[in-house]
Amino acid sequence: MQASTACPSLNVLVAIPYLKGQFQEILFSRPEVRLLLDSGAFTAWKSKKAYPVDDYVRFVAELPVKPWRYFTLDKIGDPAGTWDNYQAIRKAGLSPIPIFTRGDDLAMLDRYYETSDVVGIGGLVGTRGNKGFVRGIMEHTKGRNVHWLGFTQRDFIGAYKPFSCDTSSCSAGYRFGFVDLYLGKGAFRRVKKTEFRKNPDLELRAMFDQLGEDISDLRKAENWRNSKTSAITFARVAYKSWVKYSLDLEEKLGVKLFMAQAGNRWELQLMFEAYDFWLKQRAQ
């Protein structure tokens, strides 16, 4: 799916298990979406369920709207099995993005580049020494396109400018009770609900004005509860911040930041509303 405006696309990452029903219909109704499809292999692995290659191939091939790109069906902890899946999927006529996982032989990374213009780099989330690993990978790839799976360290993005990366941080506040507010130029400010119980500082007030939100809403306890609707103030603010950050990264650094969605229609709506907000700001 391609953008229909001069504004960068709305980058969305969805795993196959979530791409169904009304969620899929809503997602495919927006031509501005640049959809990156995750195989859902990690979800299957955690639930100890097998995910046959034939099922993956059939699902991707029969999608009513072609995604921008899609990751291969990897096998967690099994580099050889991941390679075999990749080869089988290619033989079926598809062109998935291969995934190189931390701990694999670097020769495999070069082997993937023989058939793909971009390689996903996995094993980065919650692992010790992941920053050093990323430095080493970027030195080895020497300018070739990489996608960092779940790794969005801001100083690293600025320094290395990966082809793409993805994050689930848009919804982190719903789980942990804070909001990351985008300040511009790659900087964020993390704000906890306790900061709204007193008089918010001028910077915070100015940020809410820019986002078109009433800062007094977050003095109310009910506006910090996850009501699973697009009406919740702190959720709207979070998505407006992350969508703007994604737009800025692509326009200023050429980096595509994909925001992960897990099949929740109300969160998808929040993302669309945030994107529409920034489109309207551009038009004024």
Secondary structure as UniProt FT lines:
FT   STRAND          10..15
FT   HELIX           16..18
FT   HELIX           21..28
FT   TURN            31..32
FT   STRAND          33..38
FT   HELIX           41..46
FT   TURN            47..48
FT   HELIX           53..61
FT   STRAND          69..71
FT   TURN            76..77
FT   HELIX           79..91
FT   TURN            92..93
FT   STRAND          99..101
FT   TURN            102..103
FT   HELIX           106..113
FT   TURN            114..115
FT   STRAND          118..122
FT   TURN            125..126
FT   TURN            128..129
FT   HELIX           130..141
FT   TURN            142..143
FT   STRAND          145..148
FT   HELIX           154..160
FT   STRAND          164..167
FT   HELIX           169..171
FT   HELIX           172..176
FT   STRAND          178..184
FT   TURN            185..186
FT   STRAND          187..192
FT   HELIX           193..196
FT   HELIX           202..210
FT   TURN            211..212
FT   HELIX           215..219
FT   HELIX           221..224
FT   TURN            230..231
FT   HELIX           233..253
FT   STRAND          256..261
FT   HELIX           265..283
//
